[in-house]
Amino acid sequence: MAGKFLRGALVEFMDTFLVPLPNVIIFQFNPETITHTWTPAQTVGASNPNDNPLAVKGTPGESFSFSLAMDASDMIADGSPVAEGIATATGVYSRLAALEMLLYPTSTMGGGGLVGSVSAAAGALGAGGGGGVKRDVPSSQLPTVLFVWGPGRILPVKVTSLTITEKLYDSVLLNPTHVDAQIGLQVLTPEELKFVSGPLAEIANVAYTYSQGLRQVLAVANLANAVESIIGMLPL
């Protein structure tokens, strides 16, 4: 059994008819390793010798990549009637579908995400195919997702890659029952967060500010170690 412990998660808020509905994908098993990659901020460039060669614009890029394991047998043995019923009927396909929907663009004009896409499709069918009515195609964007990895790391991200390796299937409907999913996440910068709309916009900005503030506090706390190390290096 998976056991009871703090788990990571991916959270997307979707517009529905009444209130925003969170699409929460809790990690069945926490990844064993996470690759945290940083890229320097974009340099401004020096057009003449007097320009500052160290000048940059924006903030450094930050990304995460890791592998998630999913297993239907463990979900069935977990004891939850809902989880057992879903795992028995679909294996881990419901979890995979939720991950896959994080890559689909959502409409910036009205509902987006999983429920919003179904609502938009229903509305288009209800309008009928005749009448010669012209409709503008609404602009769309990748959904904004919160990457939750403990209380100290809650970051707004977009999913940049998803590679699914299906290893086992059930014998009745060939639903995947054991899967490894490789996921790539790109942390949104303050410049990108200006374009985030919908119910997650304010939450995404607060999450970024909180995580960045905590990082600065921890960096200041490390000064105590730095002072002690410098004193030990001095030949006195």
N, C-alpha and C positions, 0 to 999 in steps of 0.2 A: 504494500500500500504506500501511497505517496507520503502519508504522515501529515502532521500539523506543524507548519512552520511558515515563516514569512516568505511570500512568493512574489516574484516580479510580475508585471502586467503591462499590457498595452491597452489604452483607453481612447476611444473615439466617441465624440458626441454627435448624434444624428438628429436632424430635424424631423419631427413627426407632426401629426395633426394637432396634438395638444401641447406636449412639453418635450424638450430635448431628451432623447433616450440614449444613455451611455452604452456603447458596445464595448464591454469589458472582456478582454482576453487574458485570463489569469494563466500563468505558466503552470502546466501540470507538473513539470519538473524544472527547477531552476537550472540554467545552463552552467556547466562545469567551469567554463572559461568565457570571458568577454574581451574582445579586442577593442580598445578605446584609442581611436586615431585622431591626431590633431594635424591640421595644415595651417601654415602661417597666413596671416592676413595679406590681402592683395597689396602689393607695393604700388605706389603712385607712379614711380618712374622718374628718371632724371633727364630732363630735356636740355639742361645746360650744366656745366660743372659746379655752379653755385647751388643747385637744388640739393635738398637733403636726401641722400641715398637710402636712409632708413625710414623715410616717411611711408606710411601705409594708410589705407582707408578700410573702414569696416572692422570686423572682428575675425579672429581665427576660426577656421572651420573645425567642427567637432563631429565625430561619427562613432557609431558602435556597430559591431557585428558579432553574432553569436549563433549557436545552434540550439534549437529546441527539440526535445524528444517528446513524442506523444504516443500513448499506448491505451487502446480501448480496454484491454483486460484489467488494467489497474483502475480505470474509471468504473468498471463494473464492480470491482472488489472494494471500492472506496466507501460503499454503504449508502450513498445518496440515491434516493429513488429516481430523481430527475436525471442525474448523471448516468445512472445505470440504464434507464430507458432509452436515452439518446444514444449511448454507446452501443447498446444492443441493436438498435435499429439502423444506425449510420456509421458505426465504428468511430473514427476520429474525423470523419468528413465534415461534420459541423464546425469543428475547430479550424480545419483547413479553410473552409469557406469564409469564415470570419476573418482569417488572416488575408485571404485573397482579396476581399472587399476593401482592404486598406490601400490597395494599389489602384482602385478604380476612381476616376475623377468624380467629384460631386459638383452639383450645380451651385453657383454662387447666388442664384436667384430663386430662393425657396428651398425646399427640402433636398437633402443630399444623402449620401451614404446608402446603406442597405434599404431601410424603410422608405427613404425619400425616393430612391430609384423606382421602387415598386409603385409608390403613389403617383409619380410622374407618368409611368407607363399606363396606369389605370386611367389617368386623366386624358392621355392622348387617345386611348381607345374610346372613351366616352364622348369625345368631341366628334368622332366619326371621320371617315376618310374623304368625304365629299365636301361640296360647298365652295371649293376654291379658296379657303381661308389660308392666308400666309402667316406663318409664325416664325419669329426670330429664334434662332438656336441660342439658348443661354450659354454664357461663358461658364467654364468649369475649371476646377483646380483640384490638385491632390488633397485628400483629406488630411487635416492636422490631427496628430496622434500624441498622446502623452505616454512617454516611456517612464514607468514607475519602477524604480529599483531601490526599494527601501525609502524611509522618510527623508533621507538626505540627498536623494537624487530623483527629482521629478522634472522631466525635461520635455518641451514640445519638439516633436520630430516629424519627419516624413519618411515613409518606407521607400528606400531606394532599390532594394533587391530582395527577392524571395525565391529560394530554390528548395523544392520539396522532393525528398527521396522517400518513396513509398516502398516499404520493405515486406509487409505482410498484409493479406486480405482475408475477409471472411469467405466462406465457401458457398454462400447463398447468393448474395448480391454483389460480391467482389468489392465491398466497401473497404477502404484502407483501415487496417487495425493497428499498425505500428509504422510510425513516420518520423523522419528527422527533417527539420526545416531550418535552412540557413537563412538568416534575416540580416539585412543591412539597414541601419537607421542613420539619418542625417539630422543633426540638431539644427533647428531653425535659428537664424541670427535675428537680432533686433530689427534689422532692415527688412527681413522677410516676414517678421511677425506683423508689420504694418499692413500687410495684405491679407492677413487671416481674418475671415469673417465668420458669422454664425455664432452658435452658442458657446463654442470653445475659445473664441477670440480673447476674452478677458482672462479666462482661466489659463490659457497658454502664456500670456504675458506675465501673469502673476507667478506661474511656475518657473519661467525663465529667470525673473528677477530674484525669486527666492533661492534657486539653486546657485545663481551667480553670487549672490550675497553670502551664502554659506561657504562657497569656495574661497571668497576673499577673507572671511573670518578664519577659516582653517589655515590659510596661507600666513596670516598674521600670527596665529598660534605657533606656527613652525619657527617663528623668529627665535623663540626660546631655545630650540635645538640648535639653530644657526649660531647664536651667541656662544653657547657652550662649546660647539665644535671649533669656532674661531679661537676661543681661549686655549683650547687644547692644542691648537696648531702653532701658537705663538712660542718662540724659543725663550721663555722667561722662567 
